[in-house]
Amino acid sequence: MSSSCSFRITRTAEDLAQTLAAISQRLVKLEQRLEALETQSNQSEVSQTDEEIVMLDGVDQLLQECKGLLNTSTAVENNDEFWTDDTGENQEIAA
């Protein structure tokens, strides 16, 4: 029973790590895209169109969401460190 619980915790931790890596990669790509758009905007020195402003706002919003997810997943990982295996304690009490 304990090994089953351990396997599920390990599997969940691996899934979280893969999700965190995917979100981190997406965040890097979005930051690069935002930087490229800002550089392009500064070089042209022409007033930005409404479409460009909306696009930049969308990228900024995605960046904030990704950072929020990264912060949330970091907090979840920290909480995982405090998990204990209660199944062993229950078995000792029943014995």
C-alpha positions as CSV (number, residue, x, y, z in Angstrom):
1,M,0.0,0.0,0.0
2,S,2.8,2.4,0.9
3,S,4.6,1.7,-2.4
4,S,1.4,2.6,-4.3
5,C,1.1,5.9,-2.5
6,S,4.8,6.6,-3.1
7,F,4.4,5.8,-6.8
8,R,1.5,8.2,-7.1
9,I,3.4,11.0,-5.3
10,T,6.4,10.4,-7.5
11,R,4.3,10.3,-10.6
12,T,2.5,13.6,-9.6
13,A,5.9,15.2,-8.9
14,E,7.2,14.1,-12.3
15,D,4.0,15.6,-14.0
16,L,4.5,18.8,-12.1
17,A,8.1,19.0,-13.1
18,Q,7.2,18.5,-16.8
19,T,4.4,21.1,-16.5
20,L,6.8,23.5,-14.8
21,A,9.4,23.0,-17.6
22,A,6.8,23.6,-20.3
23,I,5.6,26.7,-18.7
24,S,9.1,28.0,-18.2
25,Q,9.9,27.4,-21.9
26,R,6.7,29.2,-22.9
27,L,7.6,32.1,-20.6
28,V,11.1,32.4,-22.2
29,K,9.5,32.4,-25.7
30,L,6.9,35.0,-24.7
31,E,9.6,37.2,-23.1
32,Q,11.7,37.0,-26.3
33,R,8.6,37.8,-28.4
34,L,7.8,40.8,-26.2
35,E,11.3,42.1,-26.5
36,A,11.3,41.7,-30.3
37,L,8.0,43.5,-30.5
38,E,9.3,46.3,-28.3
39,T,12.5,46.6,-30.3
40,Q,10.6,46.7,-33.5
41,S,8.3,49.3,-32.0
42,N,11.2,51.5,-30.9
43,Q,13.0,51.3,-34.2
44,S,10.1,52.4,-36.3
45,E,9.3,55.4,-34.0
46,V,5.9,55.6,-35.5
47,S,2.9,55.7,-33.2
48,Q,1.7,52.2,-32.5
49,T,-1.5,51.1,-34.1
50,D,-4.3,49.9,-31.9
51,E,-3.7,46.3,-33.2
52,E,-0.1,46.4,-32.0
53,I,-1.1,47.8,-28.6
54,V,-3.7,45.0,-28.2
55,M,-1.1,42.4,-29.3
56,L,1.5,43.7,-26.8
57,D,-1.1,43.8,-24.0
58,G,-2.0,40.2,-24.8
59,V,1.6,39.1,-24.6
60,D,2.1,40.9,-21.4
61,Q,-1.0,39.3,-19.9
62,L,0.3,35.8,-21.0
63,L,3.6,36.6,-19.3
64,Q,1.8,37.5,-16.1
65,E,-0.3,34.4,-16.2
66,C,2.8,32.2,-16.8
67,K,4.7,33.9,-13.9
68,G,1.7,33.3,-11.7
69,L,1.6,29.7,-12.7
70,L,5.3,29.3,-12.0
71,N,4.9,30.9,-8.6
72,T,1.9,28.7,-7.8
73,S,3.8,25.6,-8.9
74,T,6.7,26.6,-6.7
75,A,4.4,27.0,-3.7
76,V,2.9,23.6,-4.4
77,E,6.3,22.0,-4.6
78,N,7.2,23.6,-1.3
79,N,4.0,22.2,0.2
80,D,4.8,18.7,-1.1
81,E,7.9,18.7,1.1
82,F,5.7,18.7,4.2
83,W,3.6,15.7,3.1
84,T,3.8,12.7,5.4
85,D,2.8,9.1,4.8
86,D,-0.1,8.6,7.2
87,T,-0.8,5.1,6.0
88,G,2.1,3.7,8.1
89,E,0.9,5.3,11.2
90,N,-2.6,4.0,10.7
91,Q,-1.3,0.5,10.3
92,E,0.7,0.6,13.5
93,I,-2.4,1.8,15.4
94,A,-4.5,-1.0,14.0
95,A,-1.9,-3.6,14.9
